[in-house]
């Protein structure tokens, strides 16, 4: 089997499994306990928190361990929005039409239950957000701007630094869904000129360290998920700056500094930390290697499959995602044919699998409902195998579905 659905989930890396196993077996203490076993667990938890914070450009006290991307987005969006409503009376949200369902549904919940008003910023036909459009959507009562760093269906990457600057300049908290971009892209935008080291009479500003500059240049909340980068399902983190108004969604024992009650999974935190360590260490080399394989595969598909159209930005896209619509071919049927050829891919977001509705992401970039139903997404591993046989299988399956052999032979 050739598994090309790594945007949906990835296998657990051996190093991650080895790092987390002691906290499931021998070092299994509750990190809230005061005895030696609990202290050891708490030390491992806080060590993982500090490491995750460095990867996200945040302070350790900002990091909240979660069960993954959906919980993290719900926690950040609802927590900040309700916190802003309670402390500042703000009841307006800004997001886009191409966000993950966990973002869309969180915004709809706030509209329906708490009376928020949401502005949905449009995107261009590649799925890119214009920072000026975001700036124009802001109001005095805006509580939060919520955006995805990179889209999970079409791979388009947004300008994190520009979007963060727009929000920072307006004094509006920003939330970034980085579930797909973690491990592939830098998550800490470079500081602008105004954030670079200041000079004082006695020399450089002592508070202008590289870490502090990245934090000032960054966003106010960021969410990652472990199972996209080689950690188990059920692991993740949401980092929310302490200065941002925040109302917890889970109440109980006050764990995670009162922002997410419930006994923490030390093994999950260690797994996430280890996966992020490895992914960041490998990131630049892996991105170059996978981008080259992706581009060759895209060129092969466009040359050999009549009616194939690349979706998303041609260059500002995640290294591992190649997504297409294929005229006259039902995407779900094509996926079944590919699986019979030993190739596993998807039609888009795994969180929307089984729905017969066309993808809201594809509709938002101007693709018709009929064409959207022909979508197919290939998401590559960090060490891709030869993809020429996959293009062969796609050409053969497409031709068979159309009842001809026009694209089946090289």
Buried (B, 14 or more C-beta within 10 A) or exposed (E): EBBBBBBBBBEBBEBBBEBBBBBBEEBEBBBBBEEEBBEBBBEBBBBBBEBBBBBBBBBBBBBBBBBBBBBBBBBBBBBBBBBBBEEEEBBBBBBBBBBBBBBBBBBEBBBEEEEBEBBBBEBBEBBBBBBEBBBEBBBEBBBBBBBBBBBBBBBBBBBBBBBBBBBBEBEBBBBBBBBBBBBBBBBBBEBBEEBEBEEEEEEEBEEBEEEBBBBBBBBBBBBBBBBBBBBBBBBBBBBBBEEBBBBBBBEEEEBBEEBBBBEBBBBBBBBBBBBBBBBBEBBEEBBEBBBEBBBBBBEBBBEBBBBBBBBBBEEBBBBBBBBBBBBEBEBBEBBEBBBEBEBBBBBBBBEBEEEEEBBBBBBBBEBEEEBBBBBBBBBBBBEBEEBEEBBBBBBBBBBBBBEEEEBBEE
